[in-house]
Amino acid sequence: MSVFPVILSQEKFIHRDSLKFPLEERALQFGDGIYEVIRIYNGTYYLFDEHIDRLFRSTEAIKIKLSHSKEEIKNLLLELLERNNMAENGKVYMQISRGSAPRDHVFPTNVEPNIYAYVQAVPRNLVTLKNGVGVITHRDIRWENCYIKSLNLLPNVMAKQEAKEQGCYEAILHKDGVVTECSSSNVYLVKDGKIYTHPTTRNILHGCVRMAIERFVTDLNIPLIEEPFMLDDIANADELFLSSSTSEITPIITVDGSPVKDGMPGEITRKLQAAYEKDANIIENLIANA
Amino acid sequence: MSVFPVILSQEKFIHRDSLKFPLEERALQFGDGIYEVIRIYNGTYYLFDEHIDRLFRSTEAIKIKLSHSKEEIKNLLLELLERNNMAENGKVYMQISRGSAPRDHVFPTNVEPNIYAYVQAVPRNLVTLKNGVGVITHRDIRWENCYIKSLNLLPNVMAKQEAKEQGCYEAILHKDGVVTECSSSNVYLVKDGKIYTHPTTRNILHGCVRMAIERFVTDLNIPLIEEPFMLDDIANADELFLSSSTSEITPIITVDGSPVKDGMPGEITRKLQAAYEKDANIIENLIANA
């Protein structure tokens, strides 16, 4: 657990127990902010530039004006790693809100964004990476701008909880049968050697691990088709998998209790997992050596 | 400004400057909570039961388990008024989140909800109540469960800001031309002596002032038709108005720069404003005496 969260708006590092949020913080009252979760392997940020670029796309989309450059944010996050002696596997959570001001929907003026980040040790989930996970399906009732990694996560929370209560790992979200993504990950279907996934419209998050997968498939010569698939397509899928910074590339082996194909992680999923471990310079690369 | 916010989960009153939110508060990271704003006239809560009932409907909808009864919450809010010597016009903001726990979409277990509230003096906005306001129209891109008064308010914030930047007071939201509500108020159209407004489906908030209006129209013998109207209907409307706890019943006199009818507050709107002042026991009832 992080000893020193960084409060970037105050340009200083303080102990997490000393962090104090004001009563009228716009993240607290409106969810008026954005965030990133970046994976750390052996003390190094993975897909660092992808996350920082998306962080800035998100702040721009909701018109938060940052006074820090990308380089400055990166340097502070690197200093955060050092101050916490983070040399293992983990992740950083970073949040930027519009700031603190008397409650009013309208943007406050002359207010600096509130920025904070903290790191924590998180081991890779080798059991789910190896064995795969079960998921449920759930209607996608979220707002239209899910490409923004915003703090408005209540529908995601409710869907993930529903999955948990049904003994599952994730919820595949769909709009009238069209699969968009999962509650906190992207989702992919494999059929006849091709990978299908929803195009990066406003309705889904363009995942950083998805960006990495877009590179991997070129090297592996696997077609990645950015077309949405339907719930009905799952019954005839060869493989299904999901991706996120926390879940990496995780096989999906059951959907609403029914097995995907033979209920075992598929060949293309395994190839992508191996490519991921290589790309992330993961030392204990259990998938690649499996 | 409130001297003593109340932290109900800790059953105590503390000074607002001493309030400390933990790093991993679910309102802060997920918007995982709900809120109410209750109007205070001359030191008395208006539509108190309506707000408390809705507060409990909202917590139930997102499965937050409160250990307080409605009576207990009401008594604490009444004590809050006393401790702040609030005898004037104002409002209370009350927020309930699922609690504080290491960040995970799934509900934490064995965690108490975080509850806080604070009062502040807010004069009635007599200028807008008398003269009316201009509004813009804006696509309703929010999630499907807007009947829950949740902390996921980013789309509302963005729409209200857009209105502000265009010199307007509010944004009328619509789905494919069907008017739902405004960014932080309900909206009504008057035509041939009848009031039209969106039915209280999952897509809009059932406003407490709307509940009061539902009572007023019975006494006034004005038909209130709970059918959605279209953006296209506005050009031929006799009157347009909005309602919320902060805005009371406010005439809308322009929409996207075009006047509603003759650009003056209408007769039925005025009757409802007078009924409001009577119902709320407002002493300086400027509308009723206008």
Interface residues (C-beta under 8 A of the other chain):
Chain A: P5 R16 L19 K20 F21 P22 L23 E25 A27 L28 Q29 F30 G31 D32 Y35 I62 K63 Y93 Q95 R103 H105 V106 F107 Y116 Y118 I141 R142 W143 E144 N145 S150 L151 N152 L153 L154 P155 N156 V157 M158 K160 Q161 K164 S183 S184
Chain B: P5 R16 L19 K20 F21 P22 L23 E25 R26 A27 L28 Q29 F30 G31 D32 Y35 I62 K63 Y93 Q95 R103 H105 V106 F107 Y116 Y118 I141 R142 W143 E144 N145 S150 L151 N152 L153 L154 P155 N156 V157 M158 K160 Q161 K164 S183 S184
